[in-house]
Every structure is written in structure tokens, then in C-alpha cells.
Amino acid sequence: MTKLNKDIRRQNRVRKDLKEKATDKCRLTVFRSSKHIYAQIIDDVSGKTIASASSLNKDFKEKGSDINGASKVGAMIGKKAINAGIKEIFFDRGRYKYHGRVKALAEGAREAGLIF
């Protein structure tokens, strides 16, 4: 089994658990690359992205590939979600472990006022 197959299986397992528990809540998805980190809040009922933030935004001035940058992206997505009227979400970490930059993004979103 290749690493990609393992990652896809882990991602499907995480999303399956979220879909069983969450029927009316939106989910916060995370994607991280070696240089940047991205976050989206998705409404699965309507299939639309409600808010998004990344380390590529024009108002983001720090390096996105470290923990401080990830926590600031989490704070940005938290503020955008609160402005859109969303307070409770499910955190979809995808194929990534809840560790490092992914954990920092989640904690930044919690500090901004989102409830997981």
C-alpha cells in the first residue's frame, strides 16, 4: 500500500465519522502544503464554500509555513465565519494528524470564537 493510498483511506475515515455526527453543521477543512496553509468553511447541505482563508491572502504578511502563520490563518477564518453567522462547526483535518500547523490553525479558530 502506497503512502497516497494510506492518506486517502485516512481522509475518507475522518470524513465518514464527521458525516455520521454532523447533519446541520458546517465543516472547517484544512489543506497544508510545504509553503502555505489553507482553510475553508463548507456547507455540505448546499455544497458551497462560506468562508476561506489562507497564507496567500494579501493582508497576510507572515510566513505561512510555520505554526505562528497557521494560528493567524485560523484566527482569520474564525473572524470570517463569525461575520457570516456561523459559530458551531466540525473540524475536518483530512489526512493530516492533529499536530503542528493543523493543531495551531484549529486553536487559532477557537480563540476567534468558533466552537468545535
N, C-alpha and C positions, 0 to 999 in steps of 0.2 A: 504494500500500500504506500503510495507516494505521500509526500507532505501536503500537496494540494488536496488530495482525497480526504486526508485526515482533517484538514481545515474546513472543507465543505461539510463533512459529517458533523463536526463540532458546531458549525454555524446553523445547520438545519436542526440540531438537537436544541440549541438555545432558542431559536425562533419557535419551535414546536411548543416548548414549555410556555413561552410568552403568549402564544395564541390560545392555549388552553385556559390561561388565567385571565387574560385581558380581552374583553369584548368591546368595551366602550372607551378605553383609554388609548391615548396616542403613545407612540414609542420613540425614544431617542436612540438613533442609530449612530454608530461611530465607525469611521474608517481612518486608519492611520497608515501613512507611508513613511519612508525613511526621512523625509524632509518636512512633511506637513501633517496636520490632523484636521479632520472634517467631522462635523456633526449635523444631523438633520432630525427634525421632529416630523414624523409621518403619521397621518391619519389613515389607518388601514381600511376603515369602512368606506371612505370616499376615494382612497388611493392617491391622496395629494400630499405634497410636502407643505407644511405650515410655516416652518422657520428653518433657517440654515445658518451656519457659521463655520468659518474655517480660519486657518492661519494665513490664508491668502487674501483675506479681506483688506481693503485699502486702509481702514483705520487700525489695523493690527500692525504694530511696529516691532514686536519682538520676534525672536526665533521660534518657529513652531515645532521644532523637533525636540524640545525639552519639556520637562514637567511643568515649569512655570508658564510656558506658552500654552500648554494643554489646559491648565486650570483657567487661564484667561479666555480661551475659546469656550470652555464650559460656562463661565460667567456670562459671556456674550450670548450664547444660545439660551441660557436661563432668562436673561432680560428680554430677549425677543419672544420667548414663549409666554412669559407673564404679560407682556404687552398684547399678545394675541389672545389672551384669556385662558391659557392652559396652565394648570397648577399641578395636576397629577399625571404622571407618565410612567411607562415601563422603560427600563434601561436595557437596550439591546446591544450587548458588547460584541455580537457577531462571533467571529472566530478567534478573537483576542482574549487572552487571560485578563482577569480583573486585577491589573498590576501596572505600575508605572504610569505612563501617559494616559491610559484609558481610565485608570482609577482617579488621576488628577482631574481629568475632564468631568467625571461624574461628581467629584467633590466640589468642583467649581460651580456646577449646575445646582447642586444642593444649596450652596451658600447663596446663590442668587434667588432662591425661593422655591425651586421645584421640589416636589415630593415624589419619591420613588416608592 
